[in-house]
Amino acid sequence: MDFKSSETVPGPRAEDHLPHTATAAVKIVIVGGFGVGKTTMVGSVSEIRPLTTEETMTQAGIGVDDNYGSDTKTATTVAMDFGRISITEQLVLYLFGTPGQERFWFLWNGLFEGALGAVVLVDTRRLEVSFDVIGRLEERGVPFVVAVNDFPDGPHYPMEDLRAALDLSEEIPMVKCDARRRASSRDVLMTLMRFLHSIAMAQASA
């Protein structure tokens, strides 16, 4: 399988090197159903050249992968996406995007090992694919925030209606985003970091 790795691209750039000021690193996982924008988010926000494991979609996936709402999608993640972003001079986030098709969900076990939190990326055109994703995170006890990817052709619902449809408790942060835009994706990650900090503070005071 021909993964798109550093072996097939030019050598490392100056910005690919870990800043010498970095003293802490946090692993974050970006999850969601097929075609919700996970690879796009990792690519838009990563300060290094992202590693992707995308493969061309073939007829073998017909009837197996639900690509409703993503009919023009020609490639799909089969293992993971990986990127990195510096939140401060000291704090670095390592981003791991999961494959969206259920037949690859067995890979999630390894990707979640050591993860501090997660972003659930949601597509309002296929809200139902998020139910199992959220359920898996709740079973694992992984803290997460929900980011509603604002597709131009998607239906736009009030956030309170989406929260009710996803059966989310009020304490779980929920934000809108555009996964194509670096600033928007960074805001999602900052929302997650603030949520993780609030959890840590609550545990410390208890």
Backbone hydrogen bonds, N-H to C=O, Kabsch-Sander energy under -0.5 kcal/mol:
donor,donor_aa,acceptor,acceptor_aa,energy
3,F,1,M,-1.4
4,K,52,T,-0.7
5,S,3,F,-1.3
8,T,5,S,-1.7
9,V,6,S,-0.7
16,D,13,R,-1.4
17,H,13,R,-0.5
17,H,14,A,-1.2
22,A,19,P,-1.5
23,T,90,Q,-2.2
24,A,90,Q,-2.3
26,V,92,V,-2.5
28,I,26,V,-0.5
28,I,94,Y,-3.0
29,V,117,G,-1.9
30,I,96,F,-2.9
31,V,29,V,-0.6
31,V,119,V,-2.9
34,F,100,G,-0.5
36,V,33,G,-1.3
41,M,37,G,-2.4
42,V,38,K,-2.4
43,G,39,T,-2.4
44,S,40,T,-2.3
45,V,41,M,-1.8
46,S,42,V,-1.8
47,E,84,R,-3.2
48,I,84,R,-0.6
51,L,82,F,-2.2
52,T,4,K,-1.3
52,T,50,P,-0.5
53,T,80,M,-0.6
55,E,76,T,-2.4
57,M,74,T,-2.9
61,G,58,T,-1.6
62,I,59,Q,-1.4
64,V,61,G,-2.0
65,D,61,G,-2.9
67,N,65,D,-1.0
70,S,67,N,-2.6
73,K,70,S,-1.9
76,T,55,E,-2.4
78,V,53,T,-2.3
81,D,97,G,-1.7
82,F,51,L,-2.7
83,G,95,L,-2.0
85,I,93,L,-2.2
87,I,85,I,-0.6
87,I,91,L,-2.0
88,T,91,L,-1.5
92,V,24,A,-2.3
92,V,90,Q,-0.5
93,L,85,I,-3.2
94,Y,26,V,-3.0
95,L,83,G,-2.7
95,L,93,L,-0.6
96,F,28,I,-2.3
97,G,81,D,-2.2
98,T,30,I,-2.3
104,F,101,Q,-1.9
105,W,102,E,-1.6
107,L,104,F,-1.9
108,W,105,W,-1.8
109,N,106,F,-0.8
111,L,107,L,-1.6
112,F,108,W,-2.4
113,E,109,N,-0.5
113,E,110,G,-0.7
115,A,112,F,-2.1
116,L,27,K,-2.5
117,G,27,K,-0.9
118,A,143,P,-1.7
119,V,29,V,-2.4
120,V,145,V,-2.9
121,L,31,V,-3.0
121,L,119,V,-0.7
122,V,147,A,-2.8
124,T,122,V,-0.5
124,T,149,N,-0.5
126,R,123,D,-1.7
127,L,124,T,-0.6
129,V,126,R,-1.3
130,S,127,L,-1.7
131,F,128,E,-1.1
132,D,128,E,-0.5
133,V,129,V,-0.7
134,I,130,S,-2.6
135,G,131,F,-2.3
136,R,132,D,-2.2
137,L,133,V,-1.7
138,E,134,I,-2.4
139,E,135,G,-2.2
140,R,136,R,-1.8
141,G,137,L,-1.1
142,V,137,L,-2.1
145,V,118,A,-1.8
146,V,173,P,-2.3
147,A,120,V,-2.9
148,V,146,V,-0.5
148,V,175,V,-3.1
149,N,122,V,-2.4
149,N,147,A,-0.8
150,D,177,C,-3.1
151,F,149,N,-1.7
154,G,151,F,-1.6
157,Y,155,P,-0.7
161,D,158,P,-0.6
162,L,158,P,-1.9
163,R,159,M,-2.6
164,A,160,E,-1.8
165,A,161,D,-2.4
166,L,162,L,-2.2
167,D,163,R,-0.5
167,D,164,A,-0.7
168,L,163,R,-2.3
172,I,169,S,-1.3
175,V,146,V,-2.5
177,C,148,V,-2.5
181,R,178,D,-2.2
182,R,180,R,-0.5
185,S,181,R,-2.5
186,R,182,R,-2.7
187,D,183,A,-2.0
188,V,184,S,-1.6
189,L,185,S,-1.9
190,M,186,R,-2.4
191,T,187,D,-2.1
192,L,188,V,-2.0
193,M,189,L,-2.4
194,R,190,M,-2.4
195,F,191,T,-2.0
196,L,192,L,-2.7
197,H,193,M,-2.2
198,S,194,R,-2.2
199,I,195,F,-2.0
200,A,196,L,-2.2
201,M,197,H,-2.4
202,A,198,S,-2.1
203,Q,199,I,-2.3
204,A,200,A,-2.1
205,S,201,M,-2.2
206,A,202,A,-1.4
